[in-house]
């Protein structure tokens, strides 16, 4: 199943169990608090963990995701009524409607193609007011995260709310010179059911990110290499965490 963690109700439950609040959420909440941003977009909001937390601090939050099962799970959570949930993608965003936009949990990497990535950035620039901020995370290709996405290194046990245990592991199916890595996640449930979720991710370099943002009308403010705000290349996190400002208009 393509992106099964967000489209299959059973895998959505596994995703929530495996991905509780973490250092990345603390980071994004701290960045949000740095400036006044009444209207916030969480693009690729998934099951809504961060969107609900942002709304709880008084922001007008819109959570957008194409996966209905993930949004259904988000709507059932405490505090979900404070968020406006939209089933859709970046093309559905109205112009000049947000003061800040967040793409978290490496959502940016699932926008694989160059044209698709450029279109998404241009759409985000149109959706943001001038001076609005775009914040997202992308794994640094220099860290070669995918080398640990193999059955031996990635095998793990996930405990669900009802106490059932799911055994999970990852398997890379291809890794190209263009930075595109395809992989499959495996989930074996205690009742014997074995579900899989396949996806592809694009590992863009810092230079690639800077160039694409500049073309779409953004000025990069900061890029961190880890959740403790370390410089790029100096953190075991191996991240490229981008904070950019929307300028007057795109350059192409």
C-alpha contacts under 8 A as a table, 3 or more apart, distances in Angstrom:
res1	aa1	res2	aa2	distance
1	X	4	X	5.18
1	X	196	X	6.03
1	X	197	X	4.72
1	X	198	X	5.92
2	X	197	X	5.48
2	X	198	X	4.89
2	X	199	X	5.94
3	X	6	X	5.93
3	X	7	X	6.48
3	X	197	X	5.44
3	X	198	X	5.94
3	X	199	X	5.96
4	X	7	X	4.86
4	X	8	X	5.20
4	X	11	X	6.25
4	X	12	X	7.60
4	X	196	X	7.12
4	X	197	X	4.73
4	X	198	X	7.35
5	X	8	X	6.23
5	X	9	X	7.94
5	X	11	X	4.67
5	X	12	X	4.90
5	X	14	X	7.38
5	X	15	X	5.86
5	X	197	X	6.80
6	X	9	X	7.49
6	X	11	X	7.00
6	X	12	X	5.33
6	X	15	X	7.85
6	X	46	X	6.65
6	X	47	X	7.74
6	X	67	X	5.79
6	X	68	X	7.74
6	X	69	X	6.07
6	X	70	X	4.86
7	X	11	X	7.62
7	X	12	X	7.00
7	X	67	X	5.47
7	X	68	X	6.53
7	X	69	X	5.02
7	X	70	X	6.36
8	X	11	X	5.31
8	X	12	X	6.06
8	X	69	X	6.31
9	X	12	X	4.95
9	X	13	X	6.47
9	X	69	X	5.69
9	X	70	X	7.58
10	X	13	X	5.36
10	X	14	X	6.67
11	X	14	X	4.84
11	X	15	X	6.10
12	X	15	X	5.00
12	X	16	X	6.35
12	X	47	X	7.79
12	X	69	X	7.12
12	X	70	X	6.25
12	X	73	X	7.58
13	X	16	X	5.31
13	X	17	X	6.34
13	X	160	X	7.38
14	X	17	X	5.10
14	X	18	X	6.14
14	X	158	X	7.22
14	X	160	X	6.61
14	X	166	X	7.77
15	X	18	X	5.17
15	X	19	X	5.92
16	X	19	X	5.23
16	X	20	X	6.44
16	X	47	X	7.40
17	X	20	X	6.50
17	X	158	X	6.83
17	X	159	X	6.72
17	X	160	X	5.73
17	X	161	X	7.27
18	X	158	X	6.11
18	X	159	X	7.89
19	X	22	X	7.89
21	X	25	X	6.21
21	X	49	X	7.53
22	X	25	X	5.39
22	X	26	X	6.63
23	X	26	X	5.10
23	X	27	X	6.23
23	X	227	X	6.44
24	X	27	X	5.00
24	X	28	X	6.29
24	X	227	X	6.06
25	X	28	X	5.19
25	X	29	X	6.17
25	X	50	X	6.63
26	X	29	X	5.23
26	X	30	X	6.18
27	X	30	X	5.15
27	X	31	X	6.26
27	X	227	X	6.30
27	X	228	X	7.90
28	X	31	X	5.07
28	X	32	X	6.14
29	X	32	X	5.07
29	X	33	X	6.33
29	X	54	X	7.05
30	X	33	X	5.15
30	X	34	X	6.58
31	X	34	X	5.27
31	X	35	X	7.80
32	X	35	X	6.48
32	X	36	X	7.95
32	X	37	X	7.28
32	X	100	X	7.90
33	X	36	X	7.14
37	X	40	X	6.67
37	X	59	X	7.33
37	X	98	X	7.99
37	X	99	X	5.04
37	X	100	X	6.09
38	X	58	X	7.84
38	X	59	X	5.12
38	X	60	X	5.88
38	X	98	X	7.97
38	X	99	X	6.58
39	X	59	X	6.10
39	X	60	X	4.80
39	X	61	X	6.04
39	X	62	X	7.90
39	X	97	X	7.27
39	X	98	X	4.93
39	X	99	X	5.31
39	X	100	X	6.71
40	X	59	X	6.66
40	X	60	X	6.03
40	X	61	X	4.77
40	X	62	X	6.30
40	X	98	X	5.59
40	X	99	X	6.03
40	X	100	X	4.99
40	X	101	X	5.79
40	X	102	X	7.76
41	X	61	X	5.86
41	X	62	X	4.99
41	X	63	X	6.15
41	X	64	X	7.60
41	X	98	X	6.41
41	X	100	X	6.27
41	X	101	X	4.54
41	X	102	X	6.11
42	X	45	X	5.32
42	X	51	X	6.22
42	X	61	X	7.18
42	X	62	X	6.13
42	X	63	X	4.81
42	X	64	X	6.27
42	X	101	X	6.02
42	X	102	X	4.98
42	X	103	X	6.19
42	X	104	X	7.93
43	X	63	X	6.11
43	X	64	X	4.98
43	X	65	X	6.43
43	X	89	X	7.61
43	X	90	X	7.25
43	X	101	X	7.15
43	X	102	X	6.16
43	X	103	X	5.35
43	X	104	X	7.95
44	X	63	X	7.33
44	X	64	X	5.68
44	X	65	X	4.65
44	X	66	X	7.56
44	X	89	X	7.78
44	X	103	X	6.34
44	X	104	X	7.47
44	X	107	X	6.25
45	X	48	X	5.36
45	X	49	X	7.87
45	X	50	X	7.54
45	X	51	X	6.75
45	X	63	X	5.40
45	X	64	X	5.80
45	X	65	X	5.72
45	X	103	X	7.68
45	X	104	X	7.70
46	X	49	X	7.91
46	X	65	X	6.18
46	X	67	X	7.45
46	X	70	X	5.32
46	X	71	X	6.46
46	X	74	X	7.42
47	X	70	X	4.78
47	X	71	X	5.73
47	X	72	X	7.77
47	X	73	X	5.68
47	X	74	X	4.39
48	X	51	X	5.13
48	X	52	X	5.94
48	X	63	X	7.25
48	X	71	X	7.34
48	X	73	X	7.98
48	X	74	X	4.83
48	X	75	X	7.92
48	X	80	X	7.88
49	X	52	X	5.69
49	X	53	X	6.58
49	X	74	X	7.46
50	X	53	X	5.06
50	X	54	X	6.14
51	X	54	X	5.15
51	X	55	X	6.22
51	X	61	X	6.47
51	X	62	X	7.54
51	X	63	X	6.31
51	X	83	X	7.01
52	X	55	X	5.11
52	X	56	X	6.16
52	X	61	X	7.97
52	X	79	X	6.05
52	X	80	X	5.83
52	X	82	X	7.21
52	X	83	X	6.47
53	X	56	X	5.04
53	X	57	X	6.77
54	X	57	X	5.48
54	X	58	X	7.14
54	X	59	X	6.11
54	X	61	X	6.93
55	X	58	X	5.32
55	X	59	X	4.84
55	X	60	X	6.09
55	X	61	X	5.63
55	X	82	X	6.02
55	X	83	X	6.30
56	X	59	X	7.24
56	X	79	X	7.14
56	X	82	X	7.42
60	X	82	X	7.79
60	X	83	X	7.10
61	X	82	X	7.63
61	X	83	X	5.28
61	X	84	X	6.33
62	X	83	X	5.83
62	X	84	X	4.69
62	X	85	X	5.91
62	X	86	X	7.32
63	X	83	X	6.78
63	X	84	X	6.12
63	X	85	X	4.87
63	X	86	X	6.15
64	X	85	X	6.04
64	X	86	X	4.78
64	X	87	X	5.88
64	X	88	X	6.06
64	X	89	X	6.45
64	X	90	X	7.93
65	X	68	X	7.64
65	X	70	X	7.93
65	X	71	X	7.05
65	X	86	X	6.58
65	X	87	X	5.26
65	X	88	X	5.42
65	X	89	X	5.99
66	X	87	X	5.08
66	X	88	X	4.48
66	X	89	X	5.75
67	X	70	X	5.57
67	X	71	X	6.49
67	X	87	X	6.87
67	X	88	X	7.94
68	X	71	X	5.08
68	X	72	X	6.04
68	X	87	X	6.53
69	X	72	X	5.04
69	X	73	X	6.36
70	X	73	X	5.18
70	X	74	X	6.26
71	X	74	X	4.83
71	X	75	X	6.11
71	X	85	X	7.27
71	X	87	X	7.33
72	X	75	X	5.24
72	X	76	X	6.57
73	X	76	X	5.33
73	X	77	X	6.86
74	X	77	X	5.54
74	X	80	X	6.60
75	X	80	X	5.26
75	X	81	X	7.19
75	X	85	X	7.82
76	X	80	X	6.78
77	X	80	X	5.53
78	X	81	X	7.87
79	X	82	X	5.92
79	X	83	X	7.84
80	X	83	X	5.57
81	X	84	X	7.48
88	X	91	X	7.83
88	X	92	X	6.35
89	X	92	X	5.80
89	X	93	X	7.65
90	X	93	X	5.72
90	X	120	X	6.17
90	X	123	X	6.42
90	X	124	X	7.11
91	X	120	X	7.56
91	X	123	X	6.46
93	X	123	X	7.31
93	X	124	X	7.75
93	X	127	X	5.98
94	X	97	X	6.07
94	X	126	X	7.76
94	X	127	X	5.66
95	X	126	X	5.07
95	X	127	X	4.19
95	X	128	X	6.86
96	X	126	X	6.10
96	X	127	X	4.73
96	X	128	X	4.90
96	X	129	X	4.65
96	X	130	X	7.93
97	X	127	X	5.53
97	X	128	X	5.95
97	X	129	X	6.65
98	X	101	X	6.90
98	X	127	X	6.14
98	X	128	X	4.78
98	X	129	X	6.13
98	X	132	X	7.20
99	X	128	X	5.83
99	X	129	X	5.88
99	X	131	X	7.74
99	X	132	X	4.61
99	X	133	X	6.56
100	X	128	X	6.77
100	X	132	X	5.30
100	X	133	X	4.65
100	X	134	X	5.91
100	X	135	X	7.74
101	X	124	X	7.63
101	X	128	X	7.40
101	X	132	X	7.89
101	X	133	X	6.26
101	X	134	X	4.89
101	X	135	X	6.24
102	X	134	X	6.03
102	X	135	X	4.87
102	X	136	X	5.73
103	X	106	X	7.10
103	X	107	X	5.73
103	X	108	X	6.34
103	X	135	X	6.42
103	X	136	X	4.71
103	X	137	X	7.02
104	X	107	X	5.67
104	X	108	X	7.58
104	X	135	X	7.97
104	X	136	X	5.54
104	X	137	X	5.94
105	X	137	X	6.93
106	X	109	X	5.59
106	X	110	X	7.42
106	X	136	X	7.33
106	X	137	X	5.32
106	X	138	X	5.25
106	X	139	X	7.23
107	X	110	X	5.50
107	X	111	X	7.37
107	X	137	X	7.72
107	X	138	X	7.93
108	X	111	X	5.58
108	X	136	X	6.99
108	X	137	X	7.02
108	X	138	X	6.47
109	X	112	X	6.27
109	X	138	X	6.19
109	X	201	X	4.98
109	X	202	X	4.87
109	X	203	X	6.47
109	X	204	X	7.89
110	X	199	X	7.84
110	X	200	X	6.42
110	X	201	X	4.85
110	X	202	X	6.49
111	X	116	X	6.41
111	X	117	X	5.66
111	X	201	X	7.30
111	X	202	X	7.13
112	X	116	X	6.97
112	X	117	X	6.76
112	X	180	X	7.14
112	X	200	X	7.25
112	X	201	X	6.04
112	X	202	X	5.08
113	X	116	X	5.11
113	X	117	X	6.04
113	X	202	X	7.92
114	X	117	X	5.10
114	X	118	X	6.10
115	X	118	X	5.10
115	X	119	X	6.08
116	X	119	X	5.14
116	X	120	X	6.16
117	X	120	X	5.09
117	X	121	X	6.25
118	X	121	X	5.20
118	X	122	X	6.19
118	X	212	X	6.64
118	X	216	X	7.00
119	X	122	X	5.13
119	X	123	X	6.09
120	X	123	X	5.07
120	X	124	X	6.13
121	X	124	X	5.01
121	X	125	X	6.14
121	X	212	X	7.89
121	X	213	X	6.98
121	X	216	X	5.88
122	X	125	X	5.01
122	X	126	X	6.30
122	X	216	X	5.11
122	X	217	X	7.52
122	X	250	X	7.04
123	X	126	X	5.12
123	X	127	X	6.20
124	X	127	X	4.95
124	X	128	X	6.21
125	X	128	X	5.28
125	X	129	X	7.78
125	X	216	X	6.86
125	X	217	X	6.65
125	X	218	X	7.42
125	X	246	X	6.20
125	X	249	X	7.86
125	X	250	X	7.46
126	X	129	X	7.51
128	X	131	X	7.92
128	X	132	X	5.55
128	X	133	X	7.56
128	X	246	X	6.94
129	X	132	X	5.23
129	X	246	X	7.18
130	X	245	X	7.97
130	X	246	X	5.32
130	X	247	X	5.53
130	X	248	X	5.73
131	X	245	X	5.59
131	X	246	X	4.96
131	X	247	X	6.03
131	X	248	X	7.98
132	X	245	X	5.70
132	X	246	X	5.33
133	X	243	X	6.83
133	X	244	X	5.62
133	X	245	X	4.60
133	X	246	X	6.13
134	X	242	X	7.77
134	X	243	X	5.85
134	X	244	X	5.17
134	X	245	X	6.25
134	X	246	X	7.36
135	X	241	X	7.50
135	X	242	X	5.57
135	X	243	X	4.65
135	X	244	X	6.49
136	X	241	X	5.91
136	X	242	X	5.40
136	X	243	X	6.92
137	X	239	X	6.87
137	X	240	X	5.82
137	X	241	X	4.35
137	X	242	X	6.14
138	X	203	X	7.22
138	X	204	X	7.55
138	X	239	X	5.98
138	X	240	X	5.12
138	X	241	X	6.28
139	X	143	X	7.65
139	X	145	X	7.62
139	X	203	X	6.43
139	X	204	X	7.87
139	X	238	X	6.11
139	X	239	X	4.42
139	X	240	X	5.62
140	X	143	X	5.62
140	X	144	X	7.46
140	X	203	X	6.74
140	X	204	X	7.16
140	X	205	X	6.48
140	X	206	X	7.53
140	X	225	X	7.87
140	X	238	X	5.43
140	X	239	X	4.96
140	X	240	X	5.47
141	X	144	X	5.32
141	X	145	X	7.39
141	X	179	X	7.43
141	X	203	X	5.34
141	X	204	X	6.58
141	X	205	X	6.28
142	X	238	X	7.69
143	X	238	X	5.33
144	X	147	X	5.93
145	X	148	X	6.06
145	X	149	X	7.37
145	X	238	X	7.90
146	X	149	X	5.03
146	X	172	X	7.17
146	X	181	X	7.45
147	X	150	X	7.11
148	X	153	X	5.67
148	X	154	X	6.52
149	X	153	X	6.73
149	X	154	X	5.68
149	X	169	X	7.87
149	X	170	X	5.12
149	X	171	X	5.62
149	X	172	X	6.09
150	X	153	X	5.67
150	X	154	X	5.70
150	X	155	X	7.99
150	X	169	X	7.15
150	X	170	X	5.24
150	X	171	X	4.66
150	X	172	X	6.42
151	X	154	X	5.51
151	X	155	X	5.72
151	X	169	X	5.28
151	X	170	X	5.51
151	X	171	X	5.92
152	X	155	X	5.84
152	X	169	X	7.83
154	X	168	X	7.73
154	X	169	X	5.11
154	X	170	X	5.75
155	X	167	X	7.17
155	X	168	X	5.65
155	X	169	X	4.32
155	X	170	X	7.18
156	X	167	X	5.84
156	X	168	X	5.36
156	X	169	X	6.36
157	X	165	X	6.37
157	X	166	X	5.64
157	X	167	X	4.64
157	X	168	X	6.23
158	X	165	X	5.54
158	X	166	X	5.02
158	X	167	X	6.34
158	X	168	X	7.34
159	X	163	X	5.79
159	X	164	X	5.78
159	X	165	X	4.59
159	X	166	X	6.41
160	X	163	X	5.27
160	X	164	X	5.36
160	X	165	X	6.25
160	X	166	X	7.56
161	X	164	X	7.40
164	X	189	X	7.95
164	X	190	X	6.64
165	X	189	X	6.77
165	X	190	X	6.16
166	X	187	X	6.41
166	X	188	X	5.63
166	X	189	X	4.73
166	X	190	X	6.29
167	X	187	X	5.78
167	X	188	X	5.15
167	X	189	X	6.61
168	X	185	X	7.17
168	X	186	X	5.38
168	X	187	X	4.53
168	X	188	X	6.32
169	X	185	X	5.96
169	X	186	X	5.30
169	X	187	X	6.91
170	X	183	X	7.09
170	X	184	X	5.87
170	X	185	X	4.57
170	X	186	X	6.12
171	X	183	X	5.51
171	X	184	X	5.25
171	X	185	X	6.41
171	X	186	X	7.93
172	X	175	X	7.37
172	X	181	X	7.20
172	X	182	X	5.94
172	X	183	X	4.09
172	X	184	X	6.37
173	X	181	X	7.72
173	X	182	X	5.48
173	X	183	X	5.07
173	X	184	X	7.09
174	X	181	X	5.72
174	X	182	X	5.16
174	X	183	X	6.95
175	X	179	X	7.01
175	X	180	X	5.95
175	X	181	X	4.36
175	X	182	X	6.42
176	X	179	X	5.67
176	X	180	X	5.46
176	X	181	X	6.39
177	X	180	X	7.34
179	X	202	X	5.41
179	X	203	X	4.84
179	X	204	X	6.53
180	X	200	X	6.59
180	X	201	X	5.56
180	X	202	X	4.43
180	X	203	X	6.27
181	X	200	X	5.49
181	X	201	X	5.31
181	X	202	X	6.39
181	X	203	X	7.64
182	X	198	X	7.49
182	X	199	X	5.79
182	X	200	X	4.11
182	X	201	X	6.42
183	X	198	X	5.80
183	X	199	X	5.73
183	X	200	X	6.25
184	X	196	X	6.56
184	X	197	X	5.51
184	X	198	X	4.28
184	X	199	X	6.49
185	X	196	X	5.51
185	X	197	X	5.07
185	X	198	X	6.30
186	X	194	X	7.11
186	X	195	X	6.08
186	X	196	X	4.61
186	X	197	X	6.68
187	X	194	X	5.60
187	X	195	X	5.20
187	X	196	X	6.10
188	X	192	X	6.40
188	X	193	X	5.80
188	X	194	X	4.40
188	X	195	X	6.50
189	X	192	X	5.35
189	X	193	X	5.26
189	X	194	X	6.32
190	X	193	X	7.35
204	X	208	X	5.87
204	X	209	X	6.47
205	X	208	X	5.09
205	X	209	X	6.33
206	X	209	X	5.14
206	X	210	X	6.16
206	X	240	X	6.98
207	X	210	X	5.14
207	X	211	X	6.10
208	X	211	X	5.25
208	X	212	X	6.15
209	X	212	X	5.31
209	X	213	X	6.07
210	X	213	X	5.25
210	X	214	X	6.12
210	X	220	X	6.84
211	X	214	X	5.21
211	X	215	X	6.28
212	X	215	X	5.21
212	X	216	X	6.32
213	X	216	X	5.16
213	X	217	X	6.41
213	X	218	X	5.14
213	X	219	X	6.98
213	X	220	X	7.40
213	X	244	X	7.96
214	X	217	X	5.33
214	X	218	X	5.05
214	X	219	X	5.98
214	X	220	X	7.68
214	X	250	X	7.90
214	X	251	X	7.37
215	X	218	X	7.35
215	X	250	X	6.21
215	X	251	X	5.06
215	X	252	X	6.08
216	X	249	X	7.86
216	X	250	X	4.60
216	X	251	X	6.05
216	X	252	X	6.77
217	X	246	X	6.11
217	X	247	X	5.49
217	X	248	X	7.05
217	X	249	X	5.34
217	X	250	X	3.72
217	X	251	X	5.73
218	X	244	X	5.99
218	X	245	X	5.36
218	X	246	X	4.57
218	X	247	X	5.48
218	X	250	X	7.52
219	X	244	X	5.42
219	X	245	X	5.18
219	X	246	X	6.49
219	X	247	X	6.65
220	X	223	X	7.57
220	X	242	X	7.34
220	X	243	X	6.22
220	X	244	X	4.17
220	X	245	X	6.32
221	X	242	X	7.82
221	X	243	X	5.57
221	X	244	X	5.02
221	X	245	X	6.65
222	X	242	X	6.04
222	X	243	X	5.24
222	X	244	X	6.92
223	X	231	X	7.50
223	X	232	X	7.08
223	X	240	X	6.13
223	X	241	X	5.26
223	X	242	X	4.56
223	X	243	X	6.30
224	X	227	X	7.60
224	X	229	X	5.33
224	X	230	X	5.68
224	X	231	X	5.14
224	X	232	X	5.38
224	X	239	X	7.12
224	X	240	X	5.72
224	X	241	X	4.95
224	X	242	X	6.69
225	X	229	X	6.68
225	X	230	X	5.35
225	X	231	X	5.02
225	X	232	X	3.72
225	X	233	X	5.84
225	X	234	X	6.54
225	X	235	X	5.84
225	X	237	X	6.95
225	X	238	X	5.92
225	X	239	X	4.66
225	X	240	X	5.12
225	X	241	X	6.32
226	X	229	X	5.43
226	X	230	X	5.22
226	X	231	X	7.27
226	X	232	X	7.30
226	X	234	X	7.86
226	X	235	X	5.38
226	X	236	X	7.27
226	X	237	X	5.12
226	X	238	X	6.39
226	X	239	X	5.44
226	X	240	X	7.35
226	X	241	X	7.19
227	X	230	X	7.17
227	X	237	X	7.21
230	X	234	X	6.25
230	X	235	X	6.09
231	X	234	X	5.64
231	X	235	X	7.29
232	X	235	X	7.08
232	X	238	X	7.71
232	X	239	X	7.30
232	X	240	X	6.72
233	X	238	X	6.68
234	X	238	X	7.98
235	X	238	X	5.90
235	X	239	X	7.86
246	X	249	X	7.91
247	X	250	X	7.60
